[in-house]
Amino acid sequence: MVERTPLFDAICQAILLIGLLVALLPFAIVIIAATHDIRTVNIVPMPLMPGHDLMANLHEAWVRADLGSKLFNSILFATSVAAGKVILSAMAAFSIVYFRFPGRSLLFWAIFITLMLPLEVRIVPTYAVAANALAPFQAILDLTGITWLVRTVSGLQVTLQWGLLNSYPGLVLPLVATATGTFLYRQFFLTIPDELAEAAKMDGSGPVRFFFDMLLPLSRPNMIALFTIMFVWAWNQYLWPLLVTTDPKFGIAVTQLKLLIPSEFGLPDWNVAMAGTLIIMAPPLVVVILMQRWFVRGLISTEK
C-alpha cells in the first residue's frame, strides 16, 4: 500500500493544476478572441478581458461558413461513423470469441495489425476504392476471364461501377471498421464466464439471441465509451472529408474553417474565425459532457 502524505498530495495537486491550466489556456484565448472586434483582436498583446462582440462574431461566422447545413452533415457523419464502429466491432469480436473456426486467432491479429495503418497511410487506396467500390470485383472478373467470356459469348462488356465520392456513404463507409473497438469488445467478452453462454444454450438460446439479450446489455458501458471516443474522432476528421467531398453540399463543419481563416491580403478578422471555432467544437463537447459518466464507467468498470 502506498503511503499518502500531505506533501506528496500537494505536489500531485500542483502538477495536475499546472497541466489543467496549460490544457485550458488555448480554449480561453479562443473564447476571449471571439468576443472582440477586429481592431481589438489584432492588438499585440491581445487584451485578456472579454469584449462585447460575441453574438455578432458568431452570426458572421455562421453565415459566412454556412454552418447550418454543414453542422447537420457533421452530426450525421460523426454519428453514423461512431454507430457503425460500435456495431461492426461488437459483431466482429463476438464471432472471434464465441465461434470456433480455423484461423480465428490469425484473423484477430490481422485486424489488430491494422492499428499500425492509420487513415493517412492508406488514404490513396481508400480513395481509389471510394471512387469505384466495385473495382476489386471487376478485377476478379478480369483475372478469371469471366469478362472476356461474357464479351465473347454475348458481345456485352461487363463493367462494374459504383462511385462513392460526393455522397454520405462515401463519407461514412470507409471509416466504420475499427481495430480498437474490436480489441475492446474482445477483451470484455473474454471476461464473461463461459457458464453464462452454456446456461443460455441450455435454455434454448441461439447465438443471435445470446448476443442481443445477454452480451449487448452487459457491454452497454463499453458501447457508450466507444461511441463517445469515435464520435469525437470522426467529428475532428479533416483529410478524408476534404478529399471525398468536392461538392459543397456534402461538406462538413470542420472543413469549413478554411473559409473563416483570413486570406493573405484580406481583413485579419481572427475574431470571426475564433467564433466559428467555438461553434464547431460545441457539439463534441456536449456529447462528452452528456456521456461522461458512462464513458468513465465503460473504461474502468470491472463489474459484470
C-alpha positions as CSV (number, residue, x, y, z in Angstrom):
1,M,0.0,0.0,0.0
2,V,1.4,3.4,-1.0
3,E,1.5,5.8,2.0
4,R,-0.1,9.1,1.3
5,T,1.5,12.2,2.8
6,P,0.2,15.9,2.7
7,L,3.4,17.0,0.9
8,F,3.1,14.3,-1.8
9,D,-0.6,15.1,-2.2
10,A,0.2,18.9,-2.6
11,I,2.8,18.2,-5.2
12,C,0.4,16.0,-7.2
13,Q,-2.3,18.6,-7.0
14,A,0.0,21.3,-8.1
15,I,1.2,19.3,-11.1
16,L,-2.4,18.5,-12.1
17,L,-3.4,22.2,-11.7
18,I,-0.5,23.2,-14.0
19,G,-1.5,20.6,-16.6
20,L,-5.1,21.8,-16.4
21,L,-4.1,25.4,-17.0
22,V,-1.9,24.5,-19.9
23,A,-4.7,22.5,-21.5
24,L,-7.3,25.2,-20.9
25,L,-5.2,28.2,-22.0
26,P,-5.8,27.8,-25.8
27,F,-9.5,27.4,-25.2
28,A,-9.6,30.5,-23.1
29,I,-7.7,32.5,-25.8
30,V,-10.2,31.3,-28.4
31,I,-13.2,32.3,-26.2
32,I,-11.7,35.7,-25.4
33,A,-10.7,36.4,-29.1
34,A,-14.3,35.5,-30.2
35,T,-15.7,38.3,-28.0
36,H,-13.6,41.2,-29.5
37,D,-13.9,43.3,-32.6
38,I,-11.4,43.2,-35.5
39,R,-9.4,46.1,-34.1
40,T,-9.0,44.8,-30.6
41,V,-8.2,41.2,-31.6
42,N,-5.2,42.4,-33.6
43,I,-3.7,44.4,-30.8
44,V,-0.3,42.9,-29.6
45,P,-0.7,41.7,-27.0
46,M,-4.4,41.0,-27.2
47,P,-6.4,42.1,-24.2
48,L,-7.3,39.2,-22.0
49,M,-10.6,40.7,-20.8
50,P,-13.7,39.6,-22.8
51,G,-15.3,42.0,-25.2
52,H,-18.9,42.7,-26.3
53,D,-19.0,41.4,-29.9
54,L,-19.5,37.6,-29.3
55,M,-23.0,37.4,-30.8
56,A,-22.1,39.5,-33.8
57,N,-19.0,37.3,-34.5
58,L,-21.0,34.1,-34.1
59,H,-23.6,35.3,-36.5
60,E,-20.9,36.4,-39.1
61,A,-19.1,33.0,-38.8
62,W,-22.5,31.1,-39.1
63,V,-23.4,32.9,-42.3
64,R,-20.0,33.1,-43.9
65,A,-19.2,29.4,-43.5
66,D,-22.8,28.2,-44.0
67,L,-22.6,26.3,-40.7
68,G,-26.3,25.4,-40.5
69,S,-26.1,22.7,-43.2
70,K,-22.5,21.8,-42.5
71,L,-23.2,21.1,-38.8
72,F,-26.1,18.8,-39.9
73,N,-23.7,17.0,-42.2
74,S,-21.1,16.7,-39.4
75,I,-23.6,15.4,-36.9
76,L,-24.9,12.8,-39.4
77,F,-21.3,11.9,-40.4
78,A,-19.9,11.5,-36.9
79,T,-23.0,9.7,-35.5
80,S,-23.0,7.2,-38.4
81,V,-19.3,6.5,-38.2
82,A,-19.5,6.1,-34.4
83,A,-22.6,3.8,-34.6
84,G,-21.1,1.8,-37.4
85,K,-17.9,1.3,-35.5
86,V,-19.7,0.1,-32.4
87,I,-22.0,-2.3,-34.3
88,L,-19.3,-3.7,-36.5
89,S,-16.7,-4.2,-33.8
90,A,-19.2,-5.8,-31.5
91,M,-20.1,-8.3,-34.2
92,A,-16.5,-9.0,-35.1
93,A,-15.5,-9.6,-31.5
94,F,-18.5,-11.8,-30.9
95,S,-17.6,-14.0,-33.8
96,I,-13.9,-14.2,-32.8
97,V,-14.6,-15.1,-29.1
98,Y,-17.7,-17.3,-29.3
99,F,-17.2,-19.2,-32.6
100,R,-14.7,-21.9,-33.1
101,F,-13.2,-21.9,-36.6
102,P,-9.7,-22.4,-38.2
103,G,-7.6,-19.2,-38.3
104,R,-9.6,-17.4,-35.6
105,S,-6.5,-16.1,-33.8
106,L,-4.9,-15.2,-37.1
107,L,-7.9,-13.2,-38.1
108,F,-7.9,-11.3,-34.9
109,W,-4.2,-10.4,-35.2
110,A,-4.8,-9.4,-38.8
111,I,-7.4,-7.0,-37.6
112,F,-5.2,-5.8,-34.7
113,I,-2.3,-5.1,-37.0
114,T,-4.4,-2.5,-38.9
115,L,-3.8,-0.3,-35.9
116,M,-0.4,0.4,-37.4
117,L,-2.1,1.6,-40.6
118,P,-3.9,4.9,-39.9
119,L,-6.1,6.6,-42.5
120,E,-3.3,8.9,-43.6
121,V,-1.1,6.0,-44.6
122,R,-3.8,4.2,-46.7
123,I,-5.5,7.3,-48.0
124,V,-4.7,6.7,-51.7
125,P,-6.0,3.1,-51.9
126,T,-9.0,4.1,-49.8
127,Y,-9.8,6.9,-52.2
128,A,-9.4,4.6,-55.1
129,V,-11.9,2.2,-53.6
130,A,-14.3,5.0,-52.8
131,A,-14.1,6.2,-56.4
132,N,-15.3,2.8,-57.5
133,A,-16.3,0.4,-54.7
134,L,-16.8,-2.4,-57.2
135,A,-13.3,-2.2,-58.7
136,P,-12.0,-5.2,-56.7
137,F,-14.9,-7.3,-58.1
138,Q,-14.1,-6.0,-61.6
139,A,-10.5,-7.1,-61.2
140,I,-11.6,-10.6,-60.1
141,L,-13.8,-10.9,-63.2
142,D,-11.0,-9.7,-65.4
143,L,-8.4,-12.1,-63.9
144,T,-10.7,-15.1,-64.0
145,G,-11.6,-14.5,-67.6
146,I,-15.3,-14.1,-66.9
147,T,-15.3,-10.6,-68.5
148,W,-13.7,-12.0,-71.7
149,L,-16.1,-15.0,-71.8
150,V,-19.2,-12.8,-71.5
151,R,-17.9,-10.4,-74.1
152,T,-17.1,-13.3,-76.5
153,V,-20.4,-15.1,-76.0
154,S,-22.9,-12.2,-75.8
155,G,-20.9,-9.2,-77.0
156,L,-21.6,-7.3,-73.8
157,Q,-18.8,-5.6,-71.8
158,V,-19.1,-6.2,-68.1
159,T,-18.2,-3.0,-66.3
160,L,-18.9,-2.7,-62.6
161,Q,-19.1,0.8,-61.3
162,W,-20.3,2.3,-58.0
163,G,-18.8,5.6,-57.1
164,L,-19.0,6.8,-53.5
165,L,-17.5,10.3,-54.0
166,N,-19.7,13.2,-53.0
167,S,-22.1,11.1,-51.0
168,Y,-22.9,10.2,-47.4
169,P,-22.0,6.5,-47.9
170,G,-18.6,7.7,-49.2
171,L,-18.0,9.7,-46.1
172,V,-19.0,7.0,-43.7
173,L,-18.4,3.5,-45.0
174,P,-14.6,3.7,-45.4
175,L,-14.2,4.7,-41.8
176,V,-16.6,2.3,-40.0
177,A,-14.0,-0.5,-39.5
178,T,-12.0,-0.2,-36.2
179,A,-9.4,-2.5,-34.7
180,T,-9.6,-0.5,-31.5
181,G,-13.3,-1.3,-31.0
182,T,-12.8,-4.9,-31.9
183,F,-10.0,-5.3,-29.4
184,L,-12.0,-3.5,-26.7
185,Y,-15.0,-5.8,-27.2
186,R,-12.9,-8.9,-27.4
187,Q,-11.2,-8.2,-24.1
188,F,-14.6,-7.6,-22.5
189,F,-16.2,-10.7,-23.9
190,L,-13.3,-12.8,-22.7
191,T,-14.0,-11.7,-19.1
192,I,-17.6,-13.1,-19.3
193,P,-17.8,-16.5,-17.7
194,D,-18.3,-19.4,-20.1
195,E,-21.0,-20.7,-17.8
196,L,-23.2,-17.8,-19.0
197,A,-23.0,-19.0,-22.6
198,E,-23.6,-22.6,-21.5
199,A,-26.6,-21.7,-19.5
200,A,-28.1,-19.7,-22.4
201,K,-27.5,-22.7,-24.7
202,M,-29.2,-25.0,-22.3
203,D,-32.2,-22.6,-22.2
204,G,-32.5,-22.9,-26.0
205,S,-30.9,-19.5,-26.8
206,G,-29.2,-19.3,-30.1
207,P,-26.2,-17.2,-30.9
208,V,-28.2,-14.2,-32.2
209,R,-30.4,-14.2,-29.1
210,F,-27.5,-14.6,-26.8
211,F,-25.7,-11.7,-28.5
212,F,-28.7,-9.3,-28.3
213,D,-30.2,-10.4,-24.9
214,M,-27.1,-11.1,-22.9
215,L,-23.9,-9.6,-24.3
216,L,-25.1,-6.3,-25.6
217,P,-26.8,-5.3,-22.3
218,L,-23.7,-6.3,-20.3
219,S,-21.5,-4.3,-22.6
220,R,-23.6,-1.1,-22.6
221,P,-20.9,1.0,-20.8
222,N,-18.3,-0.2,-23.2
223,M,-20.6,0.7,-26.1
224,I,-21.2,4.2,-24.8
225,A,-17.5,4.7,-24.1
226,L,-16.5,3.5,-27.6
227,F,-19.3,5.6,-29.2
228,T,-18.1,8.8,-27.4
229,I,-14.4,8.2,-28.5
230,M,-15.3,7.5,-32.1
231,F,-17.8,10.4,-32.3
232,V,-15.1,12.9,-31.3
233,W,-12.6,11.2,-33.6
234,A,-15.0,11.3,-36.6
235,W,-16.0,14.9,-35.8
236,N,-12.4,16.0,-36.0
237,Q,-11.7,14.2,-39.3
238,Y,-10.4,16.7,-41.9
239,L,-8.3,15.0,-44.5
240,W,-10.9,12.3,-45.6
241,P,-13.9,14.6,-45.9
242,L,-11.8,17.1,-47.7
243,L,-10.8,14.6,-50.3
244,V,-14.1,12.7,-50.8
245,T,-16.5,15.7,-50.9
246,T,-15.7,18.1,-53.7
247,D,-19.4,19.1,-53.8
248,P,-20.1,21.8,-51.1
249,K,-23.4,20.1,-50.5
250,F,-21.7,17.3,-48.6
251,G,-19.1,19.3,-46.8
252,I,-18.7,19.1,-43.0
253,A,-18.2,21.8,-40.4
254,V,-14.5,21.2,-39.7
255,T,-13.5,21.7,-43.4
256,Q,-15.5,25.0,-43.4
257,L,-13.0,26.5,-41.1
258,K,-10.8,27.3,-44.1
259,L,-13.4,29.8,-45.2
260,L,-13.1,31.7,-42.0
261,I,-9.3,32.0,-41.9
262,P,-8.2,35.4,-43.1
263,S,-6.5,35.4,-46.5
264,E,-3.1,36.9,-47.2
265,F,-4.5,40.2,-48.4
266,G,-7.9,40.1,-46.7
267,L,-9.1,41.5,-43.4
268,P,-7.4,39.9,-40.4
269,D,-10.8,39.2,-38.7
270,W,-9.5,36.4,-36.5
271,N,-12.4,37.2,-34.1
272,V,-14.8,35.7,-36.7
273,A,-12.5,32.6,-37.1
274,M,-12.4,32.1,-33.4
275,A,-16.2,32.4,-33.1
276,G,-16.6,29.8,-35.9
277,T,-14.2,27.5,-33.9
278,L,-16.4,27.9,-30.8
279,I,-19.5,26.8,-32.8
280,I,-17.8,23.8,-34.4
281,M,-16.3,22.4,-31.2
282,A,-19.5,22.8,-29.2
283,P,-21.3,19.6,-30.4
284,P,-18.5,17.1,-29.4
285,L,-18.1,19.0,-26.2
286,V,-21.8,18.5,-25.4
287,V,-21.6,14.8,-26.3
288,V,-18.6,14.3,-24.0
289,I,-20.3,16.1,-21.1
290,L,-23.5,14.1,-21.5
291,M,-21.7,10.8,-21.9
292,Q,-19.0,11.5,-19.2
293,R,-20.5,9.2,-16.5
294,W,-21.0,6.3,-18.8
295,F,-17.7,7.0,-20.6
296,V,-15.7,6.7,-17.4
297,R,-17.6,3.7,-16.3
298,G,-17.1,1.9,-19.6
299,L,-13.3,2.4,-19.4
300,I,-12.7,1.5,-15.7
301,S,-15.6,-0.6,-14.6
302,T,-14.9,-4.3,-13.8
303,E,-18.3,-5.3,-12.6
304,K,-20.1,-7.9,-14.7
